[in-house]
Amino acid sequence: MPRGYISLGSNIEKEKNVVSALNALEKQFGKLVVSSTYQTEAVGFSGEPFYNLVIGFDSELDVKSVAKTLRQIEEQHGRTRSCKKFSARTLDLDLILYDDLIISDGRLQIPRDEIERYAFVLEPLAEIAPEQRHPISHKTYAELWQNFDKSNLAQHQVKTPKALAK
């Protein structure tokens, strides 16, 4: 069964939206592997800090169906598509990996380049999938995180919202 990974972020009612999104993802995909929660400064704009985490899941759905499901969950949480790329949001769910697929099809990019560009994606991914290999570079996520430039790191682990720690 394919294993996928989702990057989850929120900076509007973030505790509520993270908990609600995880519940929706669990309802859709079953058992989840959930990283620690990281508080991250907004990137590309001035705004409230984000909560970011990465979720692993297994699914028999094809990759486009998974991406469509994630968009629906975002919309159920008040996400609109009219906002700029770098802006506040109730919920951002990005499918960053799906098995070893390499896809560049319009909006669907897998693996997402954010994995190697942003600590708020790579650190939680390395936490829950340290020995898995990036489908293009073939480096493990632990290696990628170890070699990541952390000199301007603007994130730290925070207590997981109470409702997450079931």
Residue pairs with C-beta under 8 A, 6 or more apart in sequence:
1 58
1 59
1 60
2 58
2 59
2 60
2 98
2 99
3 56
3 57
3 58
3 97
3 98
3 99
4 56
4 57
4 58
4 59
4 63
4 66
4 95
4 97
4 98
4 99
5 54
5 55
5 56
5 57
5 95
5 96
5 97
5 98
5 125
5 128
5 129
6 25
6 54
6 55
6 57
6 70
6 93
6 94
6 95
6 96
7 52
7 53
7 54
7 92
7 93
7 94
7 96
7 112
7 114
7 120
7 121
7 124
7 125
8 18
8 21
8 22
8 52
8 53
8 54
8 55
8 91
8 92
8 93
9 40
9 50
9 51
9 52
9 89
9 91
9 92
9 120
10 17
10 18
10 21
10 50
10 51
10 89
10 90
10 91
10 92
11 42
11 47
11 48
11 49
11 50
11 51
11 88
11 89
12 48
12 78
12 88
12 89
12 90
13 90
14 48
14 50
14 51
15 51
15 161
17 77
17 90
17 91
18 37
18 51
18 53
18 161
18 164
19 161
19 163
19 164
20 77
21 73
21 77
21 91
21 93
22 32
22 34
22 55
22 164
24 73
24 76
25 32
25 55
25 57
25 73
25 93
26 32
28 69
28 73
29 57
29 58
29 59
30 57
30 58
31 57
31 58
32 55
32 56
32 57
33 55
33 56
33 57
33 128
34 53
34 55
34 56
34 128
34 164
35 53
35 54
35 55
35 124
35 125
35 127
35 128
36 53
36 124
36 127
36 157
36 160
37 51
37 52
37 53
37 157
37 158
37 159
37 160
37 161
37 164
38 51
38 52
38 53
38 120
38 123
38 124
38 155
38 156
38 157
38 158
39 49
39 50
39 51
39 52
39 155
39 156
39 157
39 158
40 49
40 50
40 51
40 52
40 119
40 120
40 154
40 155
41 49
41 50
41 154
41 155
42 48
42 49
42 50
42 86
42 88
43 86
43 118
43 120
44 85
44 86
45 84
45 86
45 87
45 88
47 87
47 88
48 88
50 120
51 158
51 161
52 120
52 121
52 124
52 155
53 124
54 96
54 121
54 124
54 125
54 127
54 128
56 128
56 129
59 66
61 69
63 95
63 98
63 101
63 103
63 108
63 110
64 108
66 95
66 98
67 95
67 107
67 108
70 93
70 94
70 95
71 93
73 91
73 93
74 90
74 91
74 92
74 93
77 90
77 91
78 90
78 91
79 89
79 90
79 91
79 92
83 89
94 112
94 114
95 108
95 110
95 112
96 110
96 111
96 112
96 114
96 115
96 121
96 125
97 110
97 111
97 112
97 115
97 125
97 135
98 110
100 135
101 110
101 135
102 110
102 111
102 135
102 136
103 109
103 110
111 134
111 135
111 136
112 121
114 121
115 121
115 122
115 125
115 134
115 141
115 144
116 122
116 134
116 137
116 144
119 148
119 150
119 153
119 155
120 155
122 141
122 144
122 145
122 148
123 145
123 148
123 155
125 141
125 145
126 141
126 142
126 144
126 145
129 141
130 140
130 141
130 142
130 145
131 140
131 141
131 142
132 140
132 141
133 139
133 140
133 141
134 140
134 141
134 144
137 144
